[in-house]
Amino acid sequence: MSEEIVRLREWLEENNVFIISAIAKKAAIPKGEMYHFLKDRRELPEKHYDNLRTILIQYGYRPLKKN
């Protein structure tokens, strides 16, 4: 799992004021898949990562800088 995906999960855990099902819907991620990701049961597929990151940036998430 990439460092960026771990950071994204940690950010969601620290900012737990979000309704996860609403975030999942906006990012077009199945709700169950999102919950498994947050509980560290499954990795988030790459196909969902960009959508999720784009949505969370609107709420203050800052991705890692690329070198």
C-alpha positions, -999 to +999 in steps of 0.1 A: +000+000+000+014+034-009+023+060+016-003+083+000-032+058+005-022+053+042-021+091+046-055+094+031-070+068+054-054+084+084-068+118+074-103+104+071-099+088+106-087+121+121-115+141+104-143+118+114-170+145+109-178+132+074-206+109+065-186+081+049-215+069+027-219+104+013-182+107+005-183+072-011-213+082-032-196+114-044-165+095-053-184+067-070-170+041-046-192+013-034-201+020+003-190-014+015-156-011-002-151+023+014-159+009+049-135-021+043-108+004+033-113+025+065-112-005+087-080-017+070-096-049+058-089-042+021-068-018+001-085+008-019-083-001-056-063+024-077-094+031-099-111+047-069-082+065-054-082+095-077-119+101-073-117+099-035-086+122-034-103+148-056-134+149-034-114+151-002-092+179-015-124+200-015-126+194+022-091+202+031-071+171+024-036+178+011-019+151-009+018+144-004+040+164-026+056+145-055+094+150-058 
